[in-house]
C-alpha cells in the first residue's frame, strides 16, 4: 500500500496509526492533514482527526557492476544477466478515492464501537454507500444527525483530490427511505396545520436534501407554499397558506 487515510483522537494519533499500518517511519512519508478534529462534532466526544499519509518514493542508486575483461560474447551475456537482476521501477498508482472513502468510513465506525461492512454503488457521479452492522443505531444518531455528519465528512473525502465532483449519499440499512417517508407524512400534517390555523409553520433545521423532500412533497398542493429560511446549520423549511 503506497498511501492511506487514517483517523485518531489527535493528528499525532492518526499519523501513528497510519505508520503502523504502512509499516514505515515518520521520515519516510508525507503527511497531509485533512481535518484536525473538533470536540463534539459527531455527538460522541471528539470528532476524529483525519490525515492522508503517503510513502515517499526514494530514488534508487545505480548498482555497481564489475565486468571482467572477456570475450565480447561473454560480456554481452553478463550484461544481460545484470539487467535482468535489476527490478523494474514499480509505477505509482493513485488509489481510487471512492475505495479510500469506504475504508475511511469503516475506520471511523470501528473507533465509535460500531464496526460495519460498506456496500458501494456508483452511477456516473452519484455514489451511494450503505452501512451494514449490528450497532447501526449508533451511526445513525438522533434523527440521523450522526449519519448526516458522517456523510458530510465522506463527501469531503471523496472530492478532495479528484477532477470529478461526486454526489455522495451515506445510508444505514435503509434509514434514508424510512426518513423520507417520515418527512413526507410530516409535511402533509404540518400543511394541514398551517391551513387550519391560517399561520406559517416552521419545521426543525434540516440538511438541504431533507428540506428538498418537504418542498417536493408539497409542490402540488396549491393551498400552501414552502420556502427555506435561516442559515446553515439552522436553515429550515417554512410552510404557509397560499392565501
N, C-alpha and C positions, 0 to 999 in steps of 0.2 A: 504494500500500500504506500503510495507516494504522499498522500495528504489525507487529512480527515478533519471533521468538525467535532469539537468536544465541548462539554459543559462542566461547570463546577460551581461551588459556592462563591469562589472568587476567581479572578483571571488566573492567578497562580495555580489554583487547584485545577482549573480547566487545562492549562498548559501541561501540568504534571500528568494528568490523565492521558492526554494525547501522546506525550513522550513514552509513557508506559505501553500504550497500545502500538506505537510505531517502533518500540524497542530501540530508541536512539537517545541522544543527549541534546541539551538545550542549544549548544553551539553548532549543531548540525541542521537546525531547522529555521524556517522563517515563520513568525507568529503574526497573525492578523486578528486583531480584537474586533469581533463583530458586535458584541454587546458586553458592557462591563457589569451588567446586572443591576437590580434595583429592589429594595426591600418592599415586600408586599405586593408585587406586581401580579402574581398569579393567585394570590389569596392563600398560599401555602408557604408562609415565611418569605424567604428571599427569592427574587427572580434570578435564575442561574446566569452566571457569566458564560459567554459563548465566544470561542476562539476557533480560528481555522489555522491549522499547523501543517506546513509543507516542508518536506525534506529537501534541503538544498542539494543540487546535483553538482558534486565535486568533479573538477576536471581530472582526467586520468593521465599520468605521465607516460610518455612513450617508453616501453620496456627496452632495456639494453640487451642487445643480441650479439653474441660473439659468433662471427662467421670464420671458420677455418679456411685457410687457403687450400683449395682443392680443385678438382676438375670442374669446368663450367656446368656439367650435367648435375654433379653432386651439390654444387652451390645453389642451383635453382631448386633442387628438391628440398634442401634445408630451409630455404626462404619460404617455400610453400608450407612446410610444417609449422614454422614460426607464425605465419599469417593465420593458419587455421587455429592455433592455440590462443590467439587474442580474441576475446569475446567481442561481438559487435555491441556498440552502444545501444542500450535499450531506449527507444523513443518514449518520451513522457506523454502519457495520455491523461488529459483532464477528466476527472470523474464527472459523471452525469449529475447535474445539480438536483434533479428530482430524486435520484437514488441517495445522494448525500442528505437531502432533506428528510427522507424516510428514516435513515439511520439516526439523524439528529433528533427527530421526534420520539423515536424509541428510547434514546438515551435519557431524554427528559422524563418520559414516563417511568423509566426504571428508577430515576432519582426520586420521583414522587411516590414510589412504592406501589406502582400500578403497571407492571410490565404488560406490553401489548404486542400483537402482530399488526403489521401495516399492509393493507391491500391498496394498491395504487392503480388507478385508471387514468389514462391520458388521451384526450380527444383534442387534437391540434394544440391549442394553447390553454385548454382547460384541464386542470389537474384535480382529480378527486382522490383523497386519501381517507380510507376507512380504518378506524382503530377497533381492534377486537381483543377483549381481555376479560378477566374475571372481576376486576375492580374498576370497571369503566366509569362508574358514577363519580369517582374521584377526579377523573379527567374532564368530565362534563361540567361539574360545579353547579352552583345555584343559577337556574335559568340560563345555563350554557355559558356563564361568564368565563370559566376556566378554559373551556373549549374554544371560545372566541379569542382569548388571549394567545392560546397555543397556535391557532390559525394565523393570527397576525405575525407571530414570530416565524412561522413556517413560510408565510408569504415573503417575508424579508429574506429568508434563507434561500429560497428558490430563485428569486430575481436578483440576488446580489451581484453575481458575476455571470450574466448571460446576455446575449444580444436580443433574445426574445423576452417578451413580457408574458408571464403566465398568471392566469387567474386560479387561485388555489382555494379549494373548499376542503376543510377538515371535518369529517363526520365521525361519530362513535356509535356503532351498532344501530344505525337508522335514526339517531336523535334528530337530525335536521328535518326529516319528513314529519316526525311527531311534533316538533316545534312549529313547523309550517301549518299543520292542521290546527294547533292550538291558537296560533296568531290569527288565522282566518276566522275561527269561531269568535275570538276576542274582538276582531274588527266588526263583525256583524252585531255583536251585543252592544258595543260602545256606540255604533252608529244609531242603533235604536234609542240608546240613552240620550244622545245628542238631539234627536228629533223629539223625544218625549219631554225633555227639559228646555228645548229650544236654546241650548247653550253649547259652546265649544267644549270638547272633551280632550284632555291631554293624556297621552299614553306615557309609559315609563321610557327612559332613554334606551335606545336600541342601536345596534350597528346598522350600517347602511342597507345590507341585504335583507335584514328583518323589517326595516322600515318599508322597503320596496314591496314586501309581502302584503303589508297593510294597505299600501296605495293600490296595489293590483287587485286585492280582494274587493275594494270598494269603487274601483274605477267605473263600473257600470251602474252604480247606484246614483241616480240623478238627484236624490233628495239630500245628499251630503257632499261635502268637499273635504279633501285631505291635503295637508301640506306638512313639510318638516320645518321645525323651528329649533333655535338654540345652536350651540357649538359643540362639537365633539369634545369629550365623550358623553356630553349630556344632551345631544341632539335627539329630538323626539318627534313623534307624529301628533298632529292635531286634527281632530275630526269635528267639523262644524256643519250645521244645517246650511243648505244651499241658499235658502231664502231668509 
